[in-house]
Amino acid sequence: MLKKPSEGSEDPLFFGNRIEHEWLSTEEAARFLSISTNALRIMVHRDQIKAYKLGRRLRFKMHDCRALFIKKGA
């Protein structure tokens, strides 16, 4: 039986949504930065943006993408 979260308690779905919005795939990050996925991979290779490997996939933090977007002057 599922227990209804009371006011002030933290909903586990909240954290699931937060994780979805915090981490971006290569395609999502490239779209956010308005560049190609290949250009994004080159930037990772040149250490211009921080990438995290989760399994065999690259993931990007929204915070890092926003910082690069602001730095890029877009």
Summary of the structure (lengths in Angstrom):
residues: 74
radius of gyration: 16.0
end to end distance: 49.5
largest distance: 51.3
contacts: 155
relative contact order: 0.17
helix: 53%
strand: 14%
